[in-house]
Amino acid sequence: MAKYIERLKEKVKIKKFDSNQPIGAWIFVVILNIVGFAGYFYLKVNNIQLGS
């Protein structure tokens, strides 16, 4: 059981970000996801159906 917990901790551990990653692209992706989820919840709250 102890080995299982240790392996789980290793998988869940937050790794340091690579300094070569384009931070602007990541900010764009995060904002796009927030807008998408906000739109999804707006449609659900107002009972708007997009399909047939």
Secondary structure, DSSP 8 states (H G I E B T S, - for coil): -HHHHHHHHHHH------TTS-HHHHHHHHHHHHHHHHHHHHHHHTT-----
